[in-house]
């Protein structure tokens, strides 16, 4: 074996079979009025969630679902005041079907809830950017997500679910 073959990290026991948009929604609740009355950049809030479900009991085939909700609200009229009307709301549920091949048991959960979302996030980010731009607003360009921190926070919140992807 050459030196480069020995120093290469082992490949993930993972195959991404397909990716797809499971659900996509974009709403401008106030309608055209918002374009005439919006005076400043809206405040954007983003929520992200990751779920994994086994599709077949006898095989290591999973659906990993990345849910992203972005909501833009008018800036408060005065400092510290309540946010104004909803400017727009977009929700995306983006999924991947993956097959795991003989993974060590302790790696199943981090592969499904960290590595797969990391792989599919750029596609979901692009969809969110395109839909907000096509909706008549500046595109939302989501910053990279620390899926390890998201996974660890979820484990701390729901310790009884740890180990069950």
N, C-alpha and C positions, 0 to 999 in steps of 0.2 A: 504494500500500500504506500502511496505517496504521502508526503507530509500534509498536503492540503486535504486529502481525504480523511486523515486522522483528526484534523482540527475542526472539521465541519460539524456544526451542531446537528443532533439527530432531527430528522424530519418529524413534523407533527403527524400524529395518526389520524389525519383529518382530510376528507374530500368534500369540497363544496359542490353539491350536485346541481343546484340551481338557486337563483335569487329572483325575487319578484316583489312587486308592489301589491300588498294585500289589501290596503285601504289608503285612500288619499282624499283629503277634504281641504278646501280653501273657501273661506267665507269673508265677506265684507258686510257685516251686519247692518251698517247705516246706509250702505249703498253709495251712490255718486256724491251725496252730500259731504262725505268725509274728505273728498278731494278738494272741495271748495273751502272747507272750514279748518282743515288741519294747518296749524301755524308753526309747529316745530316737529323735530324728529320724534316719532313715537318711542315709548319705552318697550323693549322687547323682553319677554320672559320665555324661557325654554325649559321644558321638562322632558327627561329621557328615561325610558324604562327598557329593560331587557328581560325576556322570558325564553325558556327552552322547554320543549315538550317532546317526549319520545313518540314517534309515529307508529312504530311497530314493536310489540313486546318481544318478539323473537330476533330482532335485528337492532343494531346500534345506529338507527336512522332517526334524526331529530329535526324538528323545525325550531329555528332560533328566530325570535321576533324582536325587532328593534322598533320601539314606539317613540316618536318625537312629536311634541306639541309645542308650537311657537305662537305666542299671542302678543300682538302689538296694541298698546293702549296709549291714548293721548297723554302727554305729560301733564302733571298737576298744574292747575292755574297758579298756585302759589307754592313756594318751597314747603315740603312736608305735607302738603294737602293730598287728598285722595286722587287716585289716577282717574283720568277722564274716560270717555267712551272707548269701546273696543274698536280699533282701526281695522285690524284683520286678525283672523285666526286660521292657522293651518295645522292639520294633523296628518301624520304619515305613519303607517304601519308597514315596515319593510321587513321582509323575511328571507331566510335562506334555509334550504333543506340540505343537511349535511350528514355524512356517514363517518362514523369513527371506526377505526380499524385497530382492534386490540389495544386500547389505551390503558395505561395504569389507572386503577380506580380513582386515585386521588387527583388525577388530571382531568377527569371528565367534566366536572363542574367549571374549573377555570377555562377549559377549552371552549365550552359552550357559552359561558357568560362573559368571557373576556376576549378570547382570540377571534371567535366568529364575529362578534359585533365590531371588533377592530377591523376585520377584513371587509365587512359590508358597509361600514359607516361612510366612506367616501361616496358611495353611490346614493345613499340616503341624503347626505349633505347636498349633493348636486340637485336632487329632486326638490328639496326645500328651497334652494336658491332659485331654481327655474320657476317654480310655481309662484313664489312671491314676486319675482320680476314680471312674469306673465300676468300677474294680478294687478299690475300697475304701480308697484311699489319698488323701492330699491331692494335688490336681492338680499336675503338673509344669508350670510356666509357663516355657518356654524364653526366655532373653533374646535380643534381636536378635543376629544373626550378622553378622560383618564378612566378607561373601563375597569382597571384594577381597583381604583378607589371606589367606583360605583359598586362593584361586586363586594368589596370589603364592607362598605357601609350597609349594604343589604344584609350581609351575614351578621353584622352587629345588631341590626334591627330585628331580624328574624332568625335567632340562633338555632331554633328547632328545625328550620328548613335547610340548614347547612348540610352539604353532602348530597342533597337531592336536587339535581338539575331538572 
